[in-house]
Amino acid sequence: MLAAAGHIPSVRAAATVGAPFHPGHVAHLFEGSLDEIEARGSAEVVLAGRRFTVTRDFVQDLTKQRMLDAIWDLGRPC
């Protein structure tokens, strides 16, 4: 949410409660499926009891996130 907020002009402020800061934390939740995601392009994973399809593009995007820069450059109250 914080990474996207700076790119959405209508967002006037951003707040999170208990959200993971580092994208690696999210990847850790489905690390057992990373080989399948890489090989097949996607995999179905269960997070908090719900099924999600995680794609190779999503995993690659996670590795590119620079959260300190995104938060610093947000330009909105946090």
SVG drawing of the C-alpha trace seen along z (x, -y; Angstrom):
<svg xmlns="http://www.w3.org/2000/svg" viewBox="-10 -16 25 43">
<polyline fill="none" stroke="black" stroke-width="0.4" points="0.0,0.0 2.8,-2.5 4.6,-1.7 1.5,-2.4 0.2,-5.4 2.8,-7.8 1.6,-7.0 -2.1,-7.7 -2.8,-11.4 -6.1,-11.1 -4.4,-9.5 -4.0,-12.3 -2.5,-10.3 -1.4,-6.7 -1.6,-4.6 -0.8,-1.0 -1.3,1.1 1.0,4.1 1.9,4.3 5.2,5.9 7.8,3.3 10.1,5.5 8.8,7.2 10.8,10.3 8.5,10.9 5.7,11.4 7.8,13.7 8.6,15.8 4.9,16.7 5.1,18.7 8.7,19.6 7.8,23.3 6.2,22.7 8.9,20.5 10.4,23.3 7.0,24.1 6.3,20.4 9.6,20.0 9.2,23.2 5.5,22.9 5.0,19.1 2.5,19.3 1.4,21.4 -1.6,21.5 -0.7,20.8 -2.7,20.6 -2.3,17.5 -4.3,17.0 -6.6,19.9 -7.4,18.3 -6.1,19.5 -4.2,17.1 -2.4,17.4 1.1,16.0 2.8,15.3 6.5,15.1 5.9,11.4 4.7,10.7 7.7,12.4 10.1,10.5 8.3,7.2 8.7,7.9 12.5,8.1 12.5,4.7 10.7,2.8 12.7,0.1 10.4,-0.7 12.6,-3.2 12.7,-5.3 9.0,-4.8 8.1,-6.0 10.6,-8.9 9.3,-10.1 5.6,-9.6 5.0,-13.3 1.9,-12.6 1.3,-12.3 1.9,-8.9"/>
</svg>
